[in-house]
């Protein structure tokens, strides 16, 4: 295993690229404004991704599931590399959303989260999923066993038709089914789920906001509105336009009654640190065509992890 670190020019974000056993993974480390005040980590659960979201740099290829130890190793390596003492970090969120669909590798994710909770019992552990059509009962059990687990559904559009174009994976829940699953999770855990919405010029009208309000009960759900980061673009002016769209749409959702927050990942201008950019993964896939299987949003068979192959 090798690890490479790429730092943003402002030194607030670091991208880590892991070359595991015939697989690549990326993790991102953020500080707000210091690691001791607030640390955020985004880590991968799969190498590549079979879901095929069109805005994501990992959406074209899938290699394999990552093992629980590979998921945990991303987190512990970031702390170690930066000399961060977890005991001194006041607030930390570990998010399973850098690359891969967590619910399509749930066995390994479950094991990894239990290890991470034992290591860092104060830290929030957020599962971000596109909502594949799988059994969700194991997630409910994990979320009740581990009280720091949070749940976010990557919704991104206000209609199923628009969402199908953005997320072509066929075996996924409808928006109404996502709303139902989130309400079940809230009932079982007593915590509020999130829906994540990537604001762009075609989905930020008042009608879009009203549809979301009708689907997701603002008394149950919280909203995260994300700044879109183009997989191949690093133009600051374009990023500013996206930020303006995001701010305007957040205001519409707040008027409906949602508690909202903006996710504006730093580092997209110079290291590809934004969600879905994954510049270094894209380069790895090009250099390893024998391992990178095409992913075009079909239901693909999940390649077993090395540990499962040995079992």
C-alpha positions in Angstrom: 0.0 0.0 0.0 1.2 3.5 -0.8 -0.2 6.9 0.1 0.2 10.2 -1.6 -0.8 13.6 -0.2 -1.7 16.7 -2.2 -2.2 20.0 -0.4 -4.4 22.9 -1.5 -2.7 26.2 -2.0 -4.3 27.7 1.1 -3.2 24.7 3.2 -6.8 24.1 4.5 -7.5 20.9 2.5 -5.4 17.8 1.8 -6.3 15.1 -0.7 -4.9 11.6 0.0 -4.7 8.9 -2.7 -4.3 5.3 -1.5 -3.0 2.6 -3.8 -4.3 -0.5 -2.1 -4.2 -4.1 -3.4 -5.2 -3.6 -7.0 -7.5 -0.7 -6.0 -7.4 3.1 -5.6 -9.1 5.2 -2.9 -9.3 8.9 -2.2 -9.9 10.6 1.2 -10.0 14.3 1.9 -9.0 16.1 5.1 -10.5 19.6 5.9 -9.8 21.9 8.8 -12.2 24.7 10.0 -10.1 26.8 10.8 -7.8 24.4 12.7 -7.8 20.7 13.1 -8.4 21.1 16.8 -11.4 23.3 16.3 -13.1 21.2 13.7 -11.9 18.4 11.4 -13.9 16.8 8.6 -12.8 13.7 6.7 -14.4 12.3 3.6 -13.4 8.7 2.9 -14.1 6.1 0.3 -16.0 2.8 0.7 -15.4 1.4 -2.8 -12.7 1.8 -5.4 -14.6 3.4 -8.3 -18.4 3.1 -8.1 -21.0 1.1 -9.9 -23.8 3.7 -9.5 -22.5 5.9 -12.3 -23.6 9.4 -11.2 -22.9 11.7 -14.2 -21.4 14.5 -12.2 -18.8 12.2 -10.5 -15.3 11.5 -11.6 -15.7 7.9 -10.2 -18.9 7.4 -12.1 -17.3 5.7 -15.2 -15.5 2.8 -13.6 -15.8 0.3 -10.8 -12.9 -1.8 -9.4 -14.0 -3.5 -6.1 -15.3 -3.0 -2.6 -12.9 -1.8 0.0 -12.4 -3.9 3.1 -13.3 -2.6 6.6 -9.6 -2.3 7.4 -9.0 -0.3 4.2 -11.8 2.1 5.2 -10.5 2.5 8.7 -6.9 2.9 7.5 -7.9 6.0 5.5 -9.1 7.7 8.6 -6.2 6.7 10.9 -3.6 7.5 8.3 -4.9 11.1 7.9 -4.7 11.7 11.6 -1.3 10.2 11.8 0.1 12.0 8.7 -0.9 15.4 10.1 0.0 14.7 13.7 -3.5 15.3 14.8 -4.3 14.1 18.4 -8.0 13.0 18.2 -8.4 13.7 21.9 -7.7 17.4 21.3 -10.2 17.7 18.4 -13.3 19.5 19.6 -15.6 18.6 16.7 -15.0 16.0 14.0 -17.2 14.5 11.3 -16.1 11.4 9.4 -18.2 11.1 6.2 -18.5 8.0 4.0 -19.0 9.9 0.8 -15.7 10.5 -1.1 -16.1 7.6 -3.5 -18.4 4.6 -3.7 -21.9 3.7 -2.7 -21.8 2.8 1.0 -25.0 0.7 1.0 -23.5 -1.6 -1.8 -20.6 -2.4 0.6 -22.6 -2.4 3.8 -21.0 -5.5 5.5 -17.5 -3.9 5.4 -18.9 -0.4 6.2 -20.7 -1.7 9.2 -17.5 -3.3 10.6 -15.5 -0.2 9.8 -18.0 2.1 11.6 -18.0 0.0 14.7 -14.2 0.1 14.8 -14.1 3.8 14.3 -16.7 4.4 17.0 -14.6 2.5 19.4 -11.5 4.6 18.4 -13.3 7.9 18.4 -16.6 7.7 20.4 -17.3 11.5 20.2 -17.0 11.8 16.4 -20.0 12.0 14.1 -20.1 9.2 11.4 -22.2 10.2 8.4 -23.3 7.7 5.8 -24.2 9.4 2.5 -26.1 7.1 0.1 -27.9 7.5 -3.2 -30.5 5.0 -2.0 -29.9 1.7 -3.8 -32.7 -0.8 -3.6 -31.2 -3.0 -0.8 -32.3 -4.3 2.6 -32.1 -1.3 5.0 -32.8 -3.2 8.3 -29.0 -3.7 9.0 -28.6 0.1 8.7 -31.3 0.7 11.3 -29.6 -1.8 13.6 -26.1 -0.1 13.2 -27.7 3.3 13.7 -29.3 2.3 17.0 -26.2 0.4 18.2 -23.9 3.4 17.3 -25.5 6.7 18.4 -23.1 8.9 16.4 -24.2 7.5 13.1 -26.0 10.0 10.8 -27.8 9.3 7.5 -27.9 11.4 4.4 -29.6 10.6 1.1 -28.1 12.1 -2.1 -31.3 13.3 -3.7 -29.9 16.1 -6.0 -33.1 16.6 -8.0 -36.8 17.2 -7.2 -38.3 14.7 -9.7 -37.5 11.1 -10.4 -37.2 11.8 -14.1 -34.5 14.4 -13.6 -32.8 12.2 -11.0 -32.7 9.2 -13.4 -30.7 11.2 -15.8 -28.2 12.3 -13.2 -28.0 8.9 -11.4 -28.7 6.3 -14.1 -28.3 3.3 -11.7 -31.6 1.5 -12.2 -32.0 -0.4 -8.9 -32.5 2.7 -6.7 -35.3 4.0 -4.5 -37.7 6.6 -5.8 -37.8 9.9 -4.1 -41.0 8.9 -2.3 -39.4 5.7 -1.1 -36.4 7.6 0.1 -38.7 9.9 2.1 -40.3 6.8 3.7 -37.0 5.2 4.6 -35.8 8.4 6.2 -38.9 8.6 8.3 -38.4 5.0 9.5 -34.8 5.8 10.4 -35.8 9.0 12.3 -38.5 7.0 14.2 -36.0 4.2 15.2 -33.1 6.5 16.1 -34.7 9.8 17.3 -32.3 11.7 15.0 -33.1 13.7 11.8 -31.9 12.4 8.4 -30.6 14.8 5.8 -31.2 15.0 2.1 -28.4 16.4 -0.1 -29.3 18.5 -3.1 -26.8 19.7 -5.7 -28.1 23.1 -6.9 -27.7 24.0 -10.5 -29.4 26.3 -13.0 -32.0 23.7 -13.9 -33.3 22.7 -10.5 -33.4 25.7 -8.2 -36.9 27.1 -9.0 -39.6 27.7 -6.5 -41.4 24.7 -8.0 -38.4 22.5 -7.2 -38.4 23.8 -3.6 -42.1 23.1 -3.3 -41.8 19.6 -4.6 -39.1 18.9 -2.0 -41.3 20.3 0.7 -44.1 18.0 -0.3 -41.8 14.9 -0.4 -39.7 15.5 2.7 -41.4 16.7 5.9 -39.4 19.7 7.2 -40.2 18.6 10.8 -38.3 15.3 10.1 -35.7 16.1 7.5 -32.8 18.6 7.3 -31.5 19.9 4.0 -27.9 20.1 2.8 -27.5 22.1 -0.4 -24.2 21.4 -2.1 -22.1 23.5 -4.5 -21.7 21.5 -7.7 -18.0 20.8 -8.5 -17.5 19.8 -12.1 -15.4 16.7 -12.5 -13.2 18.3 -15.1 -13.4 22.0 -14.2 -11.5 24.2 -11.9 -12.7 27.6 -12.9 -13.3 29.9 -9.9 -15.8 32.0 -11.7 -18.0 29.0 -12.4 -17.7 27.9 -8.8 -18.9 31.4 -7.7 -22.0 31.1 -9.8 -22.7 27.7 -8.2 -22.3 29.3 -4.8 -24.8 32.0 -5.6 -27.3 29.5 -6.9 -26.9 27.4 -3.7 -27.5 30.4 -1.5 -30.6 31.4 -3.3 -32.1 27.9 -3.2 -31.3 27.6 0.5 -33.4 30.7 1.1 -36.3 29.1 -0.7 -36.0 25.9 1.4 -35.8 27.9 4.7 -39.0 29.7 3.7 -40.7 26.3 3.5 -39.5 25.4 7.0 -36.3 23.3 6.4 -33.2 23.6 8.6 -30.6 24.1 5.9 -26.8 24.1 5.5 -24.5 24.6 2.6 -21.7 22.1 1.8 -19.1 24.1 -0.1 -16.1 21.8 -0.3 -12.8 23.7 -0.4 -10.0 22.7 -2.6 -11.9 22.3 -5.8 -9.9 25.0 -7.6 -6.4 23.5 -7.3 -6.4 19.9 -6.1 -9.8 18.5 -7.2 -11.0 18.4 -3.6 -14.7 19.0 -4.4 -17.2 16.2 -4.3 -17.1 14.0 -7.3 -14.0 15.6 -8.9 -11.6 12.7 -8.0 -8.9 13.9 -10.4 -6.3 11.4 -9.2 -8.8 8.5 -9.3 -9.6 9.3 -12.9 -5.9 9.3 -13.7 -5.4 5.9 -11.9 -8.3 4.4 -13.8 -6.8 5.4 -17.1 -3.5 3.8 -16.1 -5.1 0.6 -15.0 -7.7 -0.3 -17.7 -7.3 -4.0 -16.9 -8.8 -3.4 -13.4 -11.3 -0.5 -14.1 -14.5 -2.1 -15.3 -16.9 0.2 -17.1 -19.8 1.5 -14.9 -22.7 3.1 -16.8 -25.3 3.0 -14.1 -26.5 -0.6 -14.7 -26.9 -3.1 -12.0 -23.4 -4.5 -11.9 -22.3 -7.6 -10.0 -20.3 -6.4 -6.9 -16.7 -7.6 -6.9 -15.9 -9.2 -3.7 -13.3 -7.7 -1.3 -10.0 -9.6 -0.9 -11.1 -10.7 2.6 -14.4 -12.2 1.2 -12.5 -13.9 -1.6 -10.2 -15.6 1.0 -13.1 -16.7 3.3 
